[in-house]
Amino acid sequence: MVAVKDLYGGTRRLFDRVLLKLGIQFTYVEGAEPAQFEAAMKPETKMFWAESPSNPLLRIVDLRRTADVAHKHNSIFVVDNTFMSPYLQQPLKLGADIVVHSTTKYLGGHSDLIGGVVVVSDRSCIRTSDLHKMQ
């Protein structure tokens, strides 16, 4: 996976402490330019991950152009849209394949509930065999 460096701390810990042990490799980029994602790609890269705006520094990723780069290389593009919420930004319309939201923050009123939601552009971006591996 190629991911932006400026990630929510819990996401970064999930990547570096849990998923890395499962054999998933990560390359981190600033992400301001889509070319940074492309330059960091390896033959085994399957996914790009971005937060835009990011947490905590509120950095912006050009979602449409980064989606184009991901798709050019047959990679899935995932956007954590927690800070913008679906009211203000709809990454699926900008080319993202998967969007995640923390419902704990803006959608639920920050601490009124604990949860999250994953929205996909097309069922084909989630393979049943991959879901079984995660369980």
C-alpha positions as CSV (number, residue, x, y, z in Angstrom):
1,M,0.0,0.0,0.0
2,V,1.1,3.6,-0.7
3,A,-0.4,5.9,2.0
4,V,-0.1,9.5,2.9
5,K,2.3,10.2,5.9
6,D,-0.1,12.5,7.7
7,L,-2.6,9.9,9.0
8,Y,-4.8,9.8,12.0
9,G,-2.7,8.2,14.8
10,G,-5.0,5.2,15.1
11,T,-4.8,4.4,11.4
12,R,-1.0,4.7,11.4
13,R,-0.8,2.3,14.4
14,L,-3.2,-0.2,12.7
15,F,-0.9,-0.1,9.6
16,D,2.4,-0.3,11.4
17,R,1.6,-2.5,14.4
18,V,-1.1,-4.9,13.0
19,L,-1.2,-5.0,9.2
20,L,2.6,-5.0,8.8
21,K,2.7,-8.2,10.9
22,L,0.3,-9.7,8.4
23,G,2.7,-9.1,5.6
24,I,1.1,-5.9,4.2
25,Q,3.9,-3.5,3.2
26,F,3.5,0.3,3.4
27,T,5.3,3.1,1.7
28,Y,4.4,6.6,3.0
29,V,4.4,9.8,0.8
30,E,3.5,13.4,1.4
31,G,0.7,13.0,-1.1
32,A,0.4,16.7,-2.2
33,E,1.0,15.6,-5.8
34,P,-0.4,12.4,-7.3
35,A,3.0,11.8,-8.9
36,Q,4.3,11.1,-5.4
37,F,2.0,8.1,-5.1
38,E,3.1,6.9,-8.6
39,A,6.8,7.2,-7.7
40,A,6.3,5.2,-4.6
41,M,4.6,2.3,-6.3
42,K,6.1,-1.2,-6.3
43,P,5.1,-4.1,-8.5
44,E,3.1,-5.5,-5.6
45,T,1.2,-2.3,-4.8
46,K,-2.5,-2.9,-4.7
47,M,-3.9,0.1,-2.9
48,F,-3.5,3.9,-2.3
49,W,-4.7,5.3,1.0
50,A,-5.3,9.0,1.6
51,E,-7.0,11.3,4.2
52,S,-8.1,14.6,2.7
53,P,-8.0,16.8,4.6
54,S,-5.6,14.8,6.7
55,N,-5.6,14.4,10.5
56,P,-4.0,16.2,12.2
57,L,-2.4,18.7,9.7
58,L,-5.3,19.1,7.3
59,R,-3.2,18.5,4.2
60,I,-5.1,18.1,1.0
61,V,-4.8,15.4,-1.6
62,D,-6.1,15.9,-5.2
63,L,-8.5,13.0,-5.0
64,R,-9.5,13.0,-8.7
65,R,-5.9,13.0,-10.0
66,T,-4.7,10.5,-7.4
67,A,-7.6,8.2,-8.3
68,D,-6.5,8.4,-12.0
69,V,-3.0,7.3,-11.0
70,A,-4.3,4.5,-8.9
71,H,-6.6,3.2,-11.6
72,K,-3.9,3.5,-14.3
73,H,-1.9,1.0,-12.2
74,N,-4.9,-1.3,-11.4
75,S,-4.8,-0.2,-7.7
76,I,-7.7,0.5,-5.4
77,F,-8.0,4.1,-4.1
78,V,-9.2,4.4,-0.5
79,V,-10.1,7.8,1.1
80,D,-10.6,8.5,4.7
81,N,-13.2,11.2,4.5
82,T,-13.8,11.7,8.2
83,F,-12.9,15.4,8.4
84,M,-14.9,16.5,5.4
85,S,-18.0,14.2,6.0
86,P,-20.1,13.1,3.0
87,Y,-22.0,16.4,3.2
88,L,-19.0,18.5,2.2
89,Q,-17.0,16.0,0.0
90,Q,-18.0,12.9,-1.8
91,P,-14.8,11.0,-2.8
92,L,-16.7,8.3,-4.8
93,K,-17.7,11.1,-7.2
94,L,-14.0,12.0,-7.5
95,G,-12.9,8.5,-8.4
96,A,-12.3,6.8,-5.1
97,D,-13.2,3.1,-4.9
98,I,-13.7,2.9,-1.1
99,V,-14.5,5.7,1.4
100,V,-14.3,5.3,5.1
101,H,-15.9,7.6,7.7
102,S,-15.6,7.7,11.4
103,T,-19.2,8.1,12.5
104,T,-17.8,8.9,16.0
105,K,-16.7,12.4,14.8
106,Y,-18.8,14.7,12.7
107,L,-21.5,12.3,11.6
108,G,-22.5,11.4,15.1
109,G,-21.7,14.5,17.0
110,H,-18.2,13.5,18.4
111,S,-18.5,10.9,21.1
112,D,-22.3,10.4,20.9
113,L,-21.6,7.1,19.4
114,I,-18.7,4.9,18.4
115,G,-18.5,3.5,14.9
116,G,-17.5,3.8,11.3
117,V,-18.8,3.2,7.8
118,V,-17.2,1.9,4.7
119,V,-18.8,2.8,1.3
120,V,-17.7,1.2,-2.0
121,S,-18.2,2.5,-5.5
122,D,-18.6,-1.0,-6.9
123,R,-18.8,-4.5,-5.2
124,S,-16.0,-5.6,-7.5
125,C,-13.5,-3.6,-5.5
126,I,-14.0,-6.0,-2.5
127,R,-13.3,-9.6,-3.3
128,T,-15.0,-12.3,-1.2
129,S,-11.7,-14.2,-0.9
130,D,-10.1,-11.1,0.6
131,L,-12.9,-10.7,3.2
132,H,-12.4,-14.4,4.3
133,K,-8.7,-13.7,4.8
134,M,-9.5,-10.8,7.1
135,Q,-11.8,-12.8,9.4
